[in-house]
Amino acid sequence: MKIFCYARPSSPRIPRTDFSLSISEHPFATSTAWDDVHPADADYILVPVTFRVEIPGLHSIQHYNGGDIMVPFVFRGQRSGEPELRNDLREAIVRAFLNNFPHYEKYPEKHVFIDNGDLGTPCPPLCGSILFQTNPSYQHSSVLTLPQNVPDPGPPRPIAEAQIDVSFQGHLDQHPIRKALGSWSTRETELTVEFRPSGSSIFMVDGATRFDMVRTGFELMRRSRFVLSPRGRGTGSRRLYEILAHGRIPILISDAYKLPLEGVINWERFLVRVPEGFTGLTASYVFEFLHQHDLKEASELARRTYLEYFAPPSFRRFLELSLATRKQ
């Protein structure tokens, strides 16, 4: 498979009268070796960047999009004075982004885009291209799942050394499911549960606080056998890939989230999936998993899956597998 990859646009900012775009790289995409091939001869053309849109008078928009192609482009502000985003503005924003990629008009069907935001409604100007999202939904079958970019934390401790059955650390206001899990944790008596609500989102704090939250969260994972991975504003969570990297068993609670490489990876061997309406029965799902699987083998498989498909050096392999199997 031949993949041409664009260089990052020369300017990190694209100003317009009604908005401005800030360009950001996907770290795995820009650190991966791609082919020295002309776009006409390539099987796919990768756009390794995404953007954040800023609109005068709509200050809260950055808290909703995270830097995306899929901005919630029909959006009524929660505060007085905020304008409503219109479909024509939506298209103008995406066109301003696409103007940086000169081969798009000729080969739209070869172009591969990355959206790393929370909201996932496919954008009409990109419907003829291939889209990867970190928060995809089963509602949009053509959209492919992109794992969150989680660096390798190194070899994990053996899961037999874990002292906690189930743990969670995170911001509860991201989704009602998280508060429901908090209530479940206070009532649970059959499992040892450590549930740590944080006062704010990890993305809304200063660097030192974020570093400390990551450090304590990872240490809690290492001490746990299972780690809750509930959805947030988006369908998925970065936490899922952090759990795999640490060789722990994720408990995924998100009905809409489409797991990556579902036709390649047998997720049931190292992942517990709890329906959103059944958080009160989480312990039952854990015990069922323990009855059917060897915990040590599941832990090793979780870590191996991360290394083979989701670690930084595996990004190209993951991309090629996703593209090769998308129509099967």
Long-range contacts (C-beta under 8 A, 24 or more apart in sequence): 1-43, 1-44, 1-320, 1-323, 1-324, 2-35, 2-37, 2-41, 2-42, 2-43, 2-44, 3-34, 3-35, 3-37, 3-42, 3-43, 3-44, 3-45, 3-46, 3-112, 3-316, 3-319, 3-320, 4-34, 4-35, 4-37, 4-38, 4-39, 4-42, 4-44, 4-45, 4-46, 5-29, 5-32, 5-34, 5-35, 5-45, 5-46, 5-48, 6-45, 6-46, 6-47, 6-48, 6-49, 6-100, 6-101, 8-48, 8-49, 9-49, 9-100, 14-51, 14-96, 14-97, 14-100, 16-92, 16-96, 18-55, 18-56, 18-89, 18-92, 19-53, 19-54, 19-55, 19-56, 19-89, 19-92, 19-93, 19-96, 20-53, 20-54, 21-51, 21-52, 21-53, 21-54, 21-93, 21-96, 21-97, 22-51, 22-52, 22-54, 22-67, 23-49, 23-50, 23-51, 23-100, 24-49, 24-50, 24-51, 24-52, 24-67, 25-49, 26-50, 26-114, 26-116, 26-149, 27-149, 27-312, 28-149, 28-312, 28-315, 29-114, 29-315, 31-312, 31-315, 32-315, 32-316, 33-316, 34-316, 39-103, 39-106, 39-107, 39-110, 40-107, 42-110, 43-110, 43-323, 44-110, 44-111, 44-112, 44-130, 44-323, 45-101, 45-103, 45-107, 45-110, 45-111, 45-112, 46-111, 46-112, 46-319, 47-101, 47-111, 47-112, 47-113, 47-114, 48-114, 49-114, 50-113, 50-114, 50-115, 50-116, 50-117, 51-97, 53-93, 55-83, 55-85, 57-81, 57-82, 57-83, 58-82, 58-83, 58-85, 61-85, 63-204, 64-118, 64-119, 64-233, 65-117, 65-118, 65-119, 66-116, 66-117, 66-118, 66-203, 67-116, 67-117, 68-115, 68-116, 68-117, 68-118, 68-119, 69-94, 69-97, 69-113, 69-114, 69-115, 69-117, 69-123, 69-126, 69-131, 70-115, 70-117, 70-119, 70-120, 70-121, 70-122, 70-123, 70-133, 71-117, 71-119, 72-119, 72-121, 73-121, 73-123, 90-123, 91-124, 91-125, 94-123, 94-125, 94-126, 95-125, 98-125, 104-129, 112-319, 112-323, 114-146, 115-146, 116-146, 116-148, 117-234, 118-232, 118-233, 118-234, 119-233, 119-234, 120-234, 120-235, 130-323, 130-326, 132-319, 132-322, 134-234, 134-236, 135-234, 135-235, 135-236, 135-257, 136-235, 136-236, 136-257, 136-258, 137-235, 137-256, 137-257, 137-258, 138-256, 138-258, 139-256, 143-258, 144-260, 144-322, 144-323, 144-326, 145-236, 145-258, 145-259, 145-260, 145-261, 145-322, 146-260, 147-241, 147-260, 147-309, 147-310, 147-318, 148-236, 148-237, 148-238, 148-240, 148-241, 149-312, 150-238, 150-241, 150-242, 150-245, 150-306, 150-310, 150-311, 151-312, 152-245, 152-306, 152-307, 152-311, 152-312, 153-218, 153-242, 153-245, 153-246, 156-222, 156-245, 156-246, 156-247, 156-248, 156-299, 156-303, 157-222, 157-247, 158-296, 158-299, 159-225, 159-247, 159-248, 159-249, 159-295, 159-296, 159-299, 160-295, 160-296, 162-222, 162-223, 162-224, 162-225, 162-248, 163-192, 163-223, 164-192, 164-193, 164-194, 164-220, 164-223, 164-224, 164-225, 165-191, 165-192, 165-193, 165-224, 165-225, 165-226, 165-286, 166-191, 166-192, 166-193, 166-194, 166-224, 166-225, 166-226, 166-227, 166-228, 166-251, 166-282, 166-286, 167-193, 167-194, 167-195, 167-196, 167-220, 167-221, 167-223, 167-224, 167-226, 167-227, 167-228, 168-194, 168-195, 168-196, 168-227, 168-228, 168-230, 169-196, 169-198, 169-213, 169-216, 169-217, 169-220, 170-196, 170-197, 170-198, 170-202, 170-217, 170-230, 170-232, 170-239, 171-197, 171-198, 171-199, 171-200, 171-201, 171-202, 171-232, 172-197, 173-201, 174-201, 174-231, 174-232, 174-233, 175-230, 175-231, 175-232, 175-233, 177-230, 177-231, 177-253, 177-254, 177-276, 177-279, 178-230, 178-232, 180-279, 180-280, 181-228, 181-230, 181-253, 181-279, 181-282, 184-279, 184-280, 184-282, 187-280, 188-282, 188-283, 190-283, 190-287, 191-283, 191-286, 194-220, 194-223, 194-224, 196-220, 217-242, 218-242, 218-246, 221-246, 221-248, 222-246, 222-248, 224-248, 225-249, 225-295, 226-250, 226-251, 226-272, 226-286, 227-251, 228-253, 228-282, 229-253, 229-254, 230-254, 231-256, 231-257, 231-276, 241-306, 241-310, 243-302, 244-270, 244-302, 244-303, 244-305, 244-306, 244-310, 245-303, 245-306, 245-310, 245-311, 246-303, 247-299, 247-300, 247-302, 247-303, 248-299, 248-302, 249-289, 249-295, 249-298, 249-299, 249-302, 250-302, 251-282, 251-285, 251-286, 253-279, 260-309, 260-310, 260-318, 260-322, 261-309, 261-318, 261-321, 261-322, 261-325, 263-325, 263-328, 264-321, 264-325, 265-305, 265-309, 269-293, 269-298, 269-301, 270-298, 270-299, 270-301, 270-302, 270-305, 271-302
